[in-house]
Amino acid sequence: MANVPSSVLFACDHNAVRSPMAEGIMKKFYGSRIFVQSVGVKLDLEIDGFSVAVAAEIDVQLGKHRVRSFDDMEEWGDDIDGYDLVIALSPASQRRAQEYTRYHALEVEYWPIFDPTGLGNTREEKLQSYRQARDQILQNILKRFGPPDVEETS
């Protein structure tokens, strides 16, 4: 498996749906060898309950996740150049991450992950949309980073 970073930052619009799921899945599968965090472009939402629910279905716990933005990261001294790889899950987060490449040696990948928010009328339809996004994230992670660490999945 080529080009495995030691630290990954997942980014999306609000750090409330897609990037927390990606962070949680990465920590579950590779948390002993890859440092993982997530961030949003904006800080205007809390963790989405449907994300928490569909992540729990695959034994990933997001209930304690606290959203944060790129601006929060900077204010708290969590330097963007401390990450080897930023994986943007939305066009807005890709643009924001690309801005950092002008000043930092930083690799940015874009994964166009389906945005499930606002879709479906019933609870089950909404959950199905969120599962679609979760499964897309999961497939991308496994494709990019290879088989999970055995000790992390047991």
Secondary structure, DSSP 8 states (H G I E B T S, - for coil): -----SEEEEEESSSSSHHHHHHHHHHHHHTTTSEEEEEES-------HHHHHHHHTTT---TT----BHHHHHHTT--GGG-SEEEE-SHHHHHHHHHHTTTS--EEEE------TT--SSHHHHHHHHHHHHHHHHHHHHHHH-S--HHHH-
